[in-house]
Amino acid sequence: MADHEYGKMDIHEQEKTYHGFLKLGRISLYICLGILVFLAVFNS
């Protein structure tokens, strides 16, 4: 069995994926808010 040392794993790719996920969530939120504002302004 391989020796495991806590804190030695390279997590660069995981961090990059996580930040991409947060960015996608933020963009989705802005789009939804934009649609809601559009519908409220034009009373569709």
Secondary structure, 3 states (H helix, E strand, C coil): CCCCCCCCCCCHHHHHHHHHHHHHHHHHHHHHHHHHHHHHHHCC
